[in-house]
Amino acid sequence: MKVYSRHKNEVTSRFKDLLNIDIPDGTILDGEIIVPGREDKPDFEAMMARFLSNKTEHQVQFCIFDILYYKGKNVMMQPLIERKQLLQQVLPEDDLFVYVRHFEGQGELLFNLIKDQSLEGIVLKRSDSIYKPGTRSPNWLKVINYQYKDVFITGLRKKEFGLLLSFEDGSPAGLMEFMKADDKKKFYAEYKKYISKETDDFVYLNPILKGTIKYRNLTSKGYLRIPYFESWLN
């Protein structure tokens, strides 16, 4: 067995604990490797630590949601619902390999449950859709459970665009790299009025400029994970 990332880089050596999966030769599966955290929710930071070093104690699971080849036969043109049925037959009963269940016609209910559990989101897929590698199909829609927070912009990274954020209580909220062009234009027109000090890497600002940020969840350090600028508050 070999393991590849979504960028087609082989990462087999990092996940040797997954090599003994009992599936037929010529079978290719699609899924996501996670580290189950508190309440068995995926722990993104633990997963990154595990990816960078297999010497960590983090145990992984391979959550499998599709099958592309079976015994050397390309099954990507078969309807999704048929591929899911085949996948259930192929996967062994093993805690390391988890079949990702699907729910037909219950997207809104499932998304509400996802929000209640503060999970990342769901993917809506047409049951008759084929598998199109490397493309964004309109038949597959990722619905992210974004959360929102009002924060101050307290710094600007000099070498590569990035804005330091702080919560309303003054504690650091992390670094934001995603901002629309019009919002960047407003920031660059305003920020020099609020400079408090500079270092080789950052320009620090008084907490005046304020906006609403959308993000995935909080990191273990309490920072916003993958923050996107949503709108200005001043």
LINDA-V130139 format. One record per residue. N is the residue number from 1. SS is DSSP state (h for helix, s for strand, l for the rest). OMEGA is omega in whole degrees, 0 to 359 (none if undefined). D_CENTER is the distance of its C-alpha to the mean C-alpha in Angstrom with 2 decimals. Layout:
[[N:SS:OMEGA:D_CENTER] [N:SS:OMEGA:D_CENTER]]
This chain:
[[1:l:175:24.84] [2:l:181:22.47] [3:l:180:18.70] [4:s:175:16.97] [5:l:179:13.59] [6:l:175:12.38] [7:l:176:14.51] [8:l:174:17.41] [9:l:179:17.96] [10:s:182:19.67] [11:l:184:18.27] [12:h:185:20.73] [13:h:181:22.41] [14:h:185:19.39] [15:h:182:19.21] [16:h:179:22.90] [17:h:179:22.65] [18:h:190:21.22] [19:l:186:24.11] [20:l:178:26.55] [21:l:185:24.99] [22:l:177:28.03] [23:l:182:27.40] [24:l:174:29.89] [25:l:179:30.13] [26:l:180:28.70] [27:l:178:25.71] [28:s:182:22.21] [29:s:178:19.28] [30:s:181:15.74] [31:s:182:13.01] [32:s:176:10.27] [33:s:181:11.57] [34:s:166:10.76] [35:s:178:13.00] [36:s:180:14.36] [37:l:180:15.06] [38:h:182:17.25] [39:h:179:18.29] [40:h:176:16.34] [41:l:179:12.99] [42:s:180:10.10] [43:l:186:10.52] [44:h:183:7.79] [45:h:177:10.83] [46:h:178:13.08] [47:h:178:11.08] [48:h:178:11.30] [49:h:179:14.89] [50:h:179:15.59] [51:h:183:14.43] [52:h:181:16.72] [53:l:177:19.54] [54:l:175:20.58] [55:l:177:23.24] [56:l:181:21.09] [57:l:182:21.84] [58:l:178:18.33] [59:l:184:18.68] [60:s:169:16.10] [61:s:175:15.85] [62:s:180:15.23] [63:s:191:13.99] [64:s:183:15.73] [65:s:179:15.70] [66:s:177:18.00] [67:s:185:20.97] [68:s:178:22.05] [69:s:176:25.31] [70:s:182:27.69] [71:l:178:30.65] [72:l:181:30.39] [73:s:177:30.39] [74:s:180:27.84] [75:l:185:26.68] [76:l:180:24.09] [77:l:176:26.74] [78:l:178:27.24] [79:l:181:25.87] [80:h:184:22.57] [81:h:178:24.50] [82:h:178:26.78] [83:h:179:24.09] [84:h:178:22.61] [85:h:177:26.18] [86:h:181:26.72] [87:h:180:23.55] [88:h:179:24.86] [89:h:186:28.11] [90:h:188:26.74] [91:l:176:24.44] [92:l:174:26.39] [93:l:186:26.56] [94:s:182:24.71] [95:l:180:22.40] [96:l:186:20.35] [97:s:188:19.60] [98:s:175:18.31] [99:s:179:18.87] [100:l:183:16.28] [101:l:176:18.75] [102:l:181:19.16] [103:l:184:21.09] [104:l:175:23.35] [105:l:183:24.16] [106:l:184:22.41] [107:h:182:19.30] [108:h:178:20.41] [109:h:181:21.39] [110:h:180:18.19] [111:h:176:16.12] [112:h:177:18.64] [113:h:177:18.18] [114:h:180:14.41] [115:h:179:15.37] [116:h:182:18.13] [117:l:182:15.97] [118:l:176:13.40] [119:l:192:10.55] [120:l:181:7.35] [121:s:180:9.20] [122:s:173:11.10] [123:s:177:12.12] [124:s:182:15.80] [125:s:173:17.81] [126:l:184:21.54] [127:l:180:23.33] [128:l:185:25.47] [129:l:174:22.82] [130:l:180:23.09] [131:l:180:20.43] [132:l:183:20.12] [133:l:175:18.50] [134:l:180:17.04] [135:l:174:17.46] [136:l:184:15.87] [137:l:175:18.13] [138:l:178:19.33] [139:l:177:19.69] [140:s:183:15.98] [141:s:177:14.31] [142:s:181:10.76] [143:s:186:11.57] [144:s:177:9.20] [145:l:180:10.96] [146:l:171:11.38] [147:s:187:13.76] [148:s:181:16.52] [149:s:174:18.70] [150:s:184:21.85] [151:s:173:22.09] [152:s:171:24.50] [153:s:188:24.00] [154:s:178:25.84] [155:s:179:25.52] [156:s:175:24.94] [157:s:188:23.89] [158:l:190:26.69] [159:l:181:25.70] [160:l:188:22.36] [161:l:176:21.26] [162:l:182:19.51] [163:s:174:20.69] [164:s:181:21.18] [165:s:172:20.67] [166:s:177:22.55] [167:l:183:22.73] [168:l:177:25.98] [169:l:177:27.47] [170:l:180:27.14] [171:l:184:24.54] [172:s:181:21.90] [173:s:176:18.56] [174:s:183:16.99] [175:s:180:16.76] [176:s:182:15.67] [177:l:186:15.56] [178:s:182:14.97] [179:l:179:18.23] [180:l:185:20.31] [181:h:181:23.57] [182:h:179:25.87] [183:h:174:24.25] [184:h:180:24.44] [185:h:178:28.05] [186:h:180:28.84] [187:h:183:27.35] [188:h:178:29.40] [189:h:188:32.44] [190:h:198:32.27] [191:h:185:30.81] [192:h:178:34.01] [193:h:191:35.88] [194:h:181:33.82] [195:s:178:33.68] [196:s:177:34.65] [197:s:179:34.42] [198:s:170:33.00] [199:l:178:32.07] [200:l:187:31.51] [201:l:188:27.76] [202:s:165:27.43] [203:s:182:29.42] [204:s:186:29.37] [205:s:169:30.07] [206:l:184:31.74] [207:l:180:29.48] [208:l:180:30.75] [209:l:188:28.15] [210:s:179:25.91] [211:s:176:23.11] [212:s:183:20.51] [213:s:170:16.86] [214:s:185:13.85] [215:s:183:10.77] [216:l:180:7.93] [217:l:177:10.11] [218:s:175:12.59] [219:l:179:12.52] [220:l:178:15.46] [221:l:179:17.55] [222:l:178:17.11] [223:l:175:15.36] [224:s:180:13.07] [225:l:180:9.45] [226:l:180:8.65] [227:l:175:11.95] [228:s:177:13.55] [229:s:183:17.28] [230:s:182:18.53] [231:s:178:22.31] [232:s:175:25.23] [233:l:175:27.26] [234:l:none:30.24]]
